[in-house]
Amino acid sequence: MIKLMQVFIASAVLLFSMSANSAESNVVLEDNSQILGKWNLYAESIALHKEKVELFSVWEFQKDGTLHTVSNDRFGRLKNLVIDLTYSVEDGVIKKQKTPGRSKMEDCRVLSLEDGKMTLKCTFVFLFLKR
């Protein structure tokens, strides 16, 4: 009886988490055509409705699978930090290189994409971009 209750509770938790995740995932990309070009990354947040931290970065999704980033480093020695990462669109999500020079990729789901604005949910952060 206890075992049956544990299975029932585990199933309920799994079902709830799956429905919560599917409600969050709004845009399924077929390819990179909807995201190509320059985007201003203006904020990030640890949760969708939490306080946003202001950022000053430009991301350019290029046709060849390069994500060209230029970030303004207000506190560092360099005025601008320029990094090229690789990315692809697979299974409806953006898979982007996590760190330059490493092969590890991270998934970024597109939560919204309308009126020149895009919201991404990456592994540990929400990113807010506009054209």
PyMOL commands that set and color helices and strands:
alter all, ss='L'
color gray80, all
select helices_A, chain A and resi 2-24
alter helices_A, ss='H'
color red, helices_A
select strands_A, chain A and resi 37-45+53-61+66-72+80-90+93-97+105-114+117-121+126-130
alter strands_A, ss='S'
color yellow, strands_A
deselect
rebuild
show_as cartoon
